[in-house]
Structure formats: structure tokens, C-alpha cells
Amino acid sequence: MDTIRAAQTETDEASSYLERFGDLTLSSLLDIRPELDKAKVRLQLSGQETWKISVVLNELSRVRRTFVTIKDLYPSLFSISQDVKPFSSLAQEIERCVNQDGDILDDASINIAAIRREKIELQKTINKVLQDILGNETYSRALQDHIITTRNDRYVIPVKREFKDTIQSVVHDQSDSGMTLFVEPTRVIDLNNRLQILQSDEKKEIARILLYLTDLIAKAAPDIEKSLGVAGHLDFTLAKGRLARLWHGTRPLISPNLETNLRNVRNPFVEDCVPISFTIGKDYFMVIITGPNTGGKTVTLKTLGLTVLLSKAGLFIPASEGSTVGLYDDVYVDIGDEQSIEQSLSTFSAHMSNIVHILDRATRYSLVLLDELGVGTDPEEGSAIATGIVDFLYQKRITTVITTHYSSLKLLAYRYEQVRNASVGFDVETLRPTYELILGSPGESHAFTICERLGLPDAILALAHDELSNEHKATTELMSRIVTDSQEISHTKEALTVNQQELDKLREDYEQKLALLEANEKQELKMAHAEAQRIVDDVSRRMDDLMKQYQEALKNQPQAAHDVKQAVEATREELVQQAEPYDDKPAFTPIEEIHPGDLVIITSVNKQAIVIDVLKDKRKLILQSGSMRTTVPEALVRKLTDAELNSYENRAMQYSGAREPTLPFVPMKIDLHGSRVDEALEKLDKYIDVAYLSGLSFVYIVHGKGTGILRKQIHEFLKTLPSIDHFSFSSPEEGGDGVTIAYFK
């Protein structure tokens, strides 16, 4: 599953990148494997071959640079691209020595530059000597033309055959007619000899330079091949992004529980395809689709199989957001007419051979798609065989979707709890299929209706109806009653749903009114206590005045004054206590400040829990505490403070022996995400001791998903602790495989 999710993330990022920055073509990634193979065995590469390699190296460097500046936006694409090695220095060295035509440049070496300079000067000298001969009046009659040309890489001039002895020379060639000779005057023989030597030296130096480049390429060949593989992966990922955009695809959720829920899925290879919705795997794992021919049964099977395979490949599917695809190990399909004259296979034999293969290999985690099961033989026998195959698949609990015309298979949905009928829509008025898929209701072939609308005589229809077996008629009548009953049940269920919704609305209104009454009561109590406080203050002031009067009046009776004062003070204290400010309910955290994953206290029971979901519209929270899940009003939940979350960290570990539930507060969750392994294990060791001694039954350990290294080390560490009974991943809502729940003994 992790592999599929990683591939989906790559597709997601590729689609987003293409939408934001446009297409990234890698057309310069030429196939240089033959050239690399030659270099690795030190077969000298040509100039054109080395230049071709430099083009690829520059393209690889461009790929690496492209995603550096956007690594935060597309971390997966960035990670792939950075596995491409930088080859800019090797490409620059090749380009220093070779041009795009494969010619060796003068800057390739000091020797090649010196040889070519000397060649140029020597060619100028030879040309000057030959020009002097051509311009000499003495030889004008002997010359065929005033041009300088080459034969056998030696400079020559054309002379007439009858005047060949006029110029002292060596003949190198003649014209097709034989009337013109191409001769090398003796005055340039030594110069031409020197030029031949320089040309030989140049070829040797070129060979040396190409061999030098070949050796450089050979050393880098393993990294180049690996980088080409990475670039190919990146090119494939971008292709997935292009396909997702072309199909307007969405990222499906992957269900390890083999639950598939497709919303408005389309077959991208069917023009003007009608979207269908399809569900299997939760309440039932087998669907039998019936209905008329050309109604879309086979297209439904193909669409389902294609969608599952697209998901397994990490591709997006042509469906609405929120679609879920089960994680099947394999998809087995029997669709189409596979009869073979060469193999002497009839339609039935071909299908059965394929089905036998499927039944032998399909597992509990497979998806099996069977089209027109049991056709191609006697209908009664075919129906019996088809029923047996369905029974076999049901007993093995293999997720299966079947299309059929057999009425006996339709009845299986009423025999087995986890089998459902489905039908494809058909408009009997227009005699055209609607291509809709209707789950829960068996379809009809509409053969008699179609024939009647097409004009088949009533007498023939009557005779045909009489030919139907009593069993078929009974089955058809039973199916009709079942469909009618199912529709009535569906209508009743809809009515109950509406009633339930009304009850929920009434309960919600009641709770709101109750909350309002409580708030009003609270306000009235506060006002009453405020009034009582005002009265007490007034009485206290009056009593102070009375005390002064008593003191004046009873100066000669100090004991009596003292007794009166004590009585007055006691009365005032009693009034003050009765008028204490209203004691508010326990403090709670506003629901806007709470998010899924937070650690909270349920104040009514003083118990910790993890927030699974926040229902802001209802002012309620869905909480998880171990195996217990509950929905609690906002007013009964308080979010843990940072001080409480860290309260265990500085506590000295001075406890030992039995667990002591009277220890100070310890949070039931520790977050180690992003910590180094050694740091995380040190924190966890301390936390586990304190949590165990404080009386907690279990704790949540947040380590994240990432590469899985931290998770693996934490699991290995937990195995060594005597206080831990067992541990497992949390539910998807609590963090999935990014969170581990450890249970104490």
C-alpha cells in the first residue's frame, strides 16, 4: 500500500506541476546505451557518438536543476530528480573537444592546434608554388585548366596528355576520356610529403583525443546508466500526470479491507461513456449484473477492472472525488468470445478453460470478473454450472462481479446474505439502453417487449410464451414479486430515513433550547447572587452604623457591647457566605481551538482522550480513548495545556515496584515525530516509565510515517520493555501507521 500511495503522490505532483509550469519534455534523452556499451569495453567512440552523449548529459543536468527551486512544492519529484548525478563537467569537457558535427576542435589539445597551424601554412606554400606554375607563360599550352585539385590527398594540377613531358612531374590520375592527366610537379613533392605526414599526425592525435573522451565516458558509464533510469522514472511520472489531466482523473483512496466505492466512474476508452457508480466489499462482496444485450454489462466489468489496475499502478482514475478502490492482489477476468478453430475450442470450452485457470489461482484478496457466465452450451446445464461456480466463489469469499442472463443466478442474491443483484437500465419506449447501473435490483432481458415493439405478430408471441417452461414462468413471477417487495422496502426505508432525520432535527432543536435555558438559568443565578451581594453590602453598612451607636450607648457596659458586636459579626459573616459569587461550570476549550489529533480531558469523568473529529455545526467532538469511542459536547471537553503535556519530562524517576496511580498528571500521548532516533528513544524510555507508574492502561506514540526508520526502532525498543504487553498501529482516524498504541501489562 505504501508503494501505491507513493506512486499516487508522484502522479499528483506531476499533474500539479504540469498545470502550473507547463509540459516538461525530455526529448533530448536519446538512447545512448550502445555508445556506453562500446565505451565500457574501450572501443573508441566517434566524434558524433561523443557529442550525442554530451547532449544527453546536458539534458540530465537540466532535469536535476529543474526541480531544485520548487522542492518545497513537489518534494517527491524533487527527490526523484536529485537521484540524477550531475554531469556538467564531463559534458563541458566533451564540448571543449568536439563540435555538434562530431569534428575535433582545435582547443582539444596543444598538439592538434600546432599540427593544424603547420598544415595551413604548408597548404599556403604548396598553393603558392602551384599558382606560380599555372601563371607561367611557358606552361600555358600544356595546361588543361588553371585549377589546383587533389588526388590521393596530394595537391596536383591538370595538364594535357600530349604535353605531359613539358612539366617535370609525377602522374597521379587521369580523366575519364584520358585526355587530361593530373600531375604533381616535382617542385611540390617534398611539400606534399610533409603534408601527408602532418595529416597522419592529425589522425593519430584525433584518435588519441577520442580515446581519452571514451575513457572518461567509460568511468562515468555506471552513473550515467543509473541516472538515465531515474530520468526514465521521472519521464514516466510526468506521463502519469499528463494522463490524469487528460482524463480529468482523481486520486482514489486505497482500502486494505477490499472495499470499493466508485463515484461516477467512466471508461476512458468508450466515447461519450455514461458514468456509473459502483460499490462492493463492505456489506457484500459479490454482485450479479443482469439486463438486456448492449446494455453496458460488459463495459461495467471492463471499467471496474481497468479502474482497479489503474489504482494499483498509482494512476488517477476517471471518477469523482472521494472514490475508494480495494487493494486486491490480482484481477482475474473472463470476457469476450475466445473460441479457437486451431485449438478446437468452442465458446463454452474456451470460457471454461479460462475459468478453471481463475478458480485455481484466485484468493480471498483477488477480484474476479466473469462476463456471461455459463453461456455457449445447453442453457439448463450452463445455468447449473454457473450456479456451482458462484457457490464455489462465495464459499471462498472471493470478491466477484458476474454478468448473466440466467434467472437462477439472480435468485442467489436472496439466498446469500453478501450477494447483491444489479441491473443495467433500458428504456422500453425507445428500445435503447440507458447504460445506467442500478444496484440492488435484478434486470430483465425485455426480449418479448422488444419483439412486440419491433412488430413480431401477436400469434407468434403467444406461441413463444406458451413454450416457456412452468419453472421459468414461476421464476419470473417470483423475481417480479421480489423486485416489487424490494421497491416497497426501499420506499419504507426512505420514509424511515426521513423520519429519523426529522427526529434528529427535533433532538437538535431540543438540545439547543435546553442549552439556552441553561444559559438563561445561569445568567439569572448570577443576577440573583449580585442582588444578594448588594443587600449584604447594604446590611453590613447599616450594621457598622449600629455598632458605632452601641459603642456610644454602652460605654459604661463594655461586656454587653462586646457580646453584641460578636453577634453582629457572626450574622454578617453568615450573610457574606450565603452571597458567595456563583460557582461556574468547569472551564472548557472552544471547539474552534480544537483539532483532530489533539489530547483533551473529558471534564465530567476527568479522563484523557484523543480527538478524532470536530463537529463544529453541532458543537460536539468525537473522541477515542483506547477501544472506546464517544461523542461529547464541547462544554465537557478541555484541551491539555503545554505545561500538562510536558509535566512528566522533568520529574525524577524515583519510583519502582508496583504501579502508583497517585503520581502527578501524565499525558497519554507523546509526540516523537521529527526527532532523531537516539533522542526519541531516550524520551520514550523516560515517558514509558512515568506513564506506567502513573496507572495509564495505554499510551499513544506519534512517530510519523516518513521512511519508517524511526517507527521500526521504536517497535524494536517496545519489544524489550517488560511493562509493555503488546502494541499496534492506531486507526486511520487516529493517525494510522504514523501512530503506535502501546498497551501496558
Sequence and secondary structure as in RCSB ss.txt:
>XXXX:A:sequence
MDTIRAAQTETDEASSYLERFGDLTLSSLLDIRPELDKAKVRLQLSGQETWKISVVLNELSRVRRTFVTIKDLYP
SLFSISQDVKPFSSLAQEIERCVNQDGDILDDASINIAAIRREKIELQKTINKVLQDILGNETYSRALQDHIITT
RNDRYVIPVKREFKDTIQSVVHDQSDSGMTLFVEPTRVIDLNNRLQILQSDEKKEIARILLYLTDLIAKAAPDIE
KSLGVAGHLDFTLAKGRLARLWHGTRPLISPNLETNLRNVRNPFVEDCVPISFTIGKDYFMVIITGPNTGGKTVT
LKTLGLTVLLSKAGLFIPASEGSTVGLYDDVYVDIGDEQSIEQSLSTFSAHMSNIVHILDRATRYSLVLLDELGV
GTDPEEGSAIATGIVDFLYQKRITTVITTHYSSLKLLAYRYEQVRNASVGFDVETLRPTYELILGSPGESHAFTI
CERLGLPDAILALAHDELSNEHKATTELMSRIVTDSQEISHTKEALTVNQQELDKLREDYEQKLALLEANEKQEL
KMAHAEAQRIVDDVSRRMDDLMKQYQEALKNQPQAAHDVKQAVEATREELVQQAEPYDDKPAFTPIEEIHPGDLV
IITSVNKQAIVIDVLKDKRKLILQSGSMRTTVPEALVRKLTDAELNSYENRAMQYSGAREPTLPFVPMKIDLHGS
RVDEALEKLDKYIDVAYLSGLSFVYIVHGKGTGILRKQIHEFLKTLPSIDHFSFSSPEEGGDGVTIAYFK
>XXXX:A:secstr
 HHHHHHHHHHHHHHHHHHHH     TT    HHHHHHHHTT    HHHHHHHHHHHHHHHHHHHHTTTTTTT H
HHHHHHTTS   HHHHHHHHHHB TTS B GGG HHHHHHHHHHHHHHHHHHHHHHHHHH GGGTTTBS S  EE
ETTEEEEEEEGGGTTTS EEEEEE TTSSEEEEEEGGGHHHHHHHHHHHHHHHHHHHHHHHHHHHHHHHHHHHHH
HHHHHHHHHHHHHHHHHHHHHTT B  EEETT  EEEEEE  TTSTT   EEEEESSS SEEEEE  TTSSHHHH
HHHHHHHHHHHHTT  BSS TT EEE  S EEEE S   BTTTTB HHHHHHHHHHHHHHH  TT EEEESSTT 
SS HHHHHHHHHHHHHHHHHTT EEEEE   HHHHTHHHHSTTEEEEEEEEETTTTEEEEEEEETS     HHHH
HHHTT  HHHHHHHHHHS HHHHHHHHHHHHHHHHHHHHHHHHHHHHHHHHHHHHHHHHHHHHHHHHHHHHHHHH
HHHHHHHHHHHHHHHHHHHHHHHHHHHHTTT HHHHHHHHHHHHHHHHHHHHHT           GGG  TT EE
EETTTTEEEEEEEEETTTTEEEEEETTEEEEEEGGGEEE  HHHHTTTTT      SS  TTS    SEEE TT 
 HHHHHHHHHHHHHHHHHTT SEEEEE  STTSHHHHHHHHHHHT TTEEEEEE  GGGTGGGEEEEEE 
